[in-house]
Amino acid sequence: MSYISTTNGLRKPLEDWSQINWRRINKAVKNLRQRIFLAKRLGNFKKLRNLQKLMQRSYANLLLSVRKITQTNKGKATAGIDKEIINTPEQRVKLVNNWSGGNQDPTKRVMIPKANGKFRPLGIPTVRDRIEQAIIVNSLEPEWEAVFEPNSYGFRCGRSCHDAIAQNWIRLNASPNARHTWVLEADIKGFFDNIAHESILRQLGNFPRRNLIKGWLKAGFIFEGTYNPTETGTPQGGVISPLLANIGLHGLETFIKSTNPKLGVIRYADDFIVTARDKGSLENVQIQIQQWLLERGLNLSAEKTFITSMADGFDFLGFNHRHYNGKLLIKPSKKKVLGFCKRIGQEIKAMNGCEQEVVIKRLNPILRGFANYYKGVVSKETFEYVKSRIWQYLWHWAKRRHPNKNTKWVRKRYFKTINGNKWTFATSTSDRRGQQKDLILYPIAYTPIERHIKVKGEASPDDPSLKEYWEKRHQKLGYSYWERNSRNYKIAQNQNWKCPNCGEPLFNGKEIETHHIVPVAQGGLDDLENLRHLHKACHKQVHTKPKSTRLK
């Protein structure tokens, strides 16, 4: 393997993508991000700008950005207007060795259908512009992570919608004398299409490569073969767009609290609520919020902005919040539950000709995803309801397959008694060694309710003083992902909840696969000593390495 320098200066050309030491690359980028974070926190602006320039020239940052855009991101197989896709190790090596930056090309606009029948515009940059944006994000994001407001949760490292919901609980479930009983549900009209470019650029100040960001904002888009200029907005679909959105709305929480310190603010990207003990406070602040937004080219939507009593409740991020006799209960939104059941019905209907094993394997990840999203709130009744609806769908599916068979025959053919449940949708299948095992539909009704622990204050993964805090927090995610003391749980525990290939936390948002050190084809066993959990991209890399250098 040729030596790969993670710093600037002379370096040998990259020869083999599989030989990159991702643990070392991740560490180099992480350390530089933390230095940028600290420089901002300490107010050392000269050092801040120098470190950001260093990050923008960093070879490690280039390698990591190429990997992110062409290997780990969901949109890795989507091309921009130049129709270029980078999907092989050889293409990545060539791209890195000949890297000269992005071109600030127009985005390719596609229309994505929404649940309400309308469409959401998505702007897809070229793969080279996406890589350049990822490089810039690593230099810009830690600066802003050092100052972002504590109750901003959307599109931020280490934060999620569950943290926003947990903050709602704190604000709306206080003691009766301090409890907030009124909520302003704010909806910004066409945020990503209308935010003024100058308001974002003004926030960036003298950031290195500011003109590059301006070029992306002004690049325009191509839709149905026609070029359209962009005088406002930041395209949804760009790697840097979520960060620019947060930068554009930075200061909103501080402004609202400056008008009335007793108000509560919870923001997830461009969705936010304001809570208060009385309706009048929200009526006053709504006028002032509208003025603050106007200065940034934005408006509150008159049709979708409401002041609501907690006795009536409101929906936020797919969760319904409501006071029942003064007690706050947060449940899955009825609209989201019905939409989910409809989706399951459509999935099952589309598999009329499929075997039972295919149906179970298709439905299980969908059911687990729904359960994991809602298991932190009052969801037991919802999970029972979903179970009942799914049973009806599956029963009709089974009866359609065998219209001439009686009920007893159909039940015996498709349902088994497992753990006392006589109606478990299950089938027998063989593993890779030919051993029989039961494959069952995920039992969503038995999902345990586990409260989400909110991220503390202004905590950021870029803060080096919080290393231990974030390690423990990532481990807690794993504790609830796999059943305690199960094989998968023990494998992750043995790895200290990290990917042994790249050294990053297993639960960092990337897909996880299980690797056999000794392949099954060579007699490898499914025991703890022979199994490792890896990120999907790391798993691919391990299998392309020469045998002598593979994971052990």
Summary of the structure (lengths in Angstrom):
residues: 552
radius of gyration: 25.6
end to end distance: 18.5
largest distance: 79.6
contacts: 1663
relative contact order: 0.09
helix: 47%
strand: 16%
